[in-house]
């Protein structure tokens, strides 16, 4: 098997790995967006609940039990937001890692392409040199016969 055939197969395998890495990055990005959306919903829910609580406080009739429920709910929302923030950070780190893998596969694919081009240039030069030698030999052998 020639160098060129080997490099073509390596390039094909690297292309498959690149496609796979692109799919993984897309999946990780989609998951990150979903987790960020959940965090956004929790933040919005917290803001709405805090506004409701402020509205209840300014009202004349305030039930202590109702306030306790609001404070417990707000405390639970803060905990969920903290947990979701950690999940978002984890998913972001996962996305960064997959992007690094994708960049590495792009570099490998580019390197194989450059190497393949060099092999093609070398083969072209050797074929050209061989043809030139054959033409020179044919010319010189005609001169020696005359």
Secondary structure, DSSP 8 states (H G I E B T S, - for coil): --HHHHHHHHHHHHHHHHHHHHHHHHHHHHHHHHHHHHHHHHHHHHHHHHHHHHHHHHSS---HHHHHHHHHHHHHHHHHHHHHHHHHHHHHHHHHHHHHHHHHHHHHHHHHHHHHHHHHHHHHHHHHHHHHHHHHHHHHHHHHH-
